[in-house]
């Protein structure tokens, strides 16, 4: 129950912020990390560098961050 209240308070405290620049920065950083992952995958064998798994994790993390920040913006309206 207390954790739920903390999440709600945190959400309310950020409702008036504009997260669009942060979302755009996430897009930029995701692109940079994807290039780095591709480069590392060319230099290391798959046994040492699981690029596919890392790319999937990166995509999931970035999508989650975008979704959370977008929801904060939507709830503001």
HUQUIKA-V131235 format. One line per field, one symbol per residue. ss: DSSP state (~ for helix, > for strand, _ for the rest). phi: phi as a letter, one per 20 degrees, with the letter a starting at -180 (. if undefined). A space follows every 10 residues. Layout:
ss=???
phi=???
This chain:
ss=_~~~~~~~~~ ~~~______~ ~~~~~~~~~~ ~~~~~~~~~~ ~~~_______ ~~~~~~~~~~ ~~~~~~~~~~ ~~~~~~_
phi=.fffffffff fffdfeeeeg ffffffgfff ffffffffff ffecfgfebf gfffffffff ffffffffff fffffff
